[in-house]
Amino acid sequence: MPHSADTPAQTGERVEIRALEVADGAALWRLAAGTGVLDVNTPYAYLLWARDFADTSVIALVDGRPAGFISGYRRPDDPQTLFIWQVAVDSAFRGRRLASRMLTDVVARSGASRLETTITADNAASIALFTGLARDQDAEITRSDFFTEDLFPTSSESGEAHAAEDLYTVTPLNAQQA
């Protein structure tokens, strides 16, 4: 399995970024739940994700401890498009550019020429992450309306609707390799 490892000079910790394994499913669920902001799926969904989409998803381990993950998949109708679904970094490991490093890794391994993701308007960190990827790839990033609030069910407990998700597209990817 492709992976990358390096040692951040400021901490001396060993960081490994690698493709998912089924055994990572529970850690993905815990990381997603621990963010407090991601839509958390069932543990079973994360086990399936780790099995079926391992080649387009990564986990970051810091000194062997799960610190973050990115889940993605190739769009069935357009295999050159990598869709990034969730990005999670444990709060104990934020500020170390793990999300950026994981994103760079999964994009490089995917060989995709285009990336899509959805982001709510108030998620400045994710907007910055994907804008940084576009800059680093010498690519263009565009935003368009995508899933409006009315498409999401209303929570029966809170009465609040899910925020609209804007579609961000980064293209072309891996231009420097062409």
SULPEKA-V949201 format. One record per helix or strand of 3 or more residues. SS is the DSSP state (2 for helix, 1 for strand). FROM is the first residue (numbers start at 1). TO is the last residue. If there is no record, write none. Layout:
[[SS,FROM,TO] [SS,FROM,TO]]
//
This chain:
[[1,3,7] [1,14,19] [2,22,35] [2,43,52] [2,54,56] [1,58,62] [1,65,75] [1,78,89] [2,91,93] [2,98,110] [1,114,119] [2,124,136] [1,140,147] [2,149,151] [1,165,171] [2,175,177]]
//
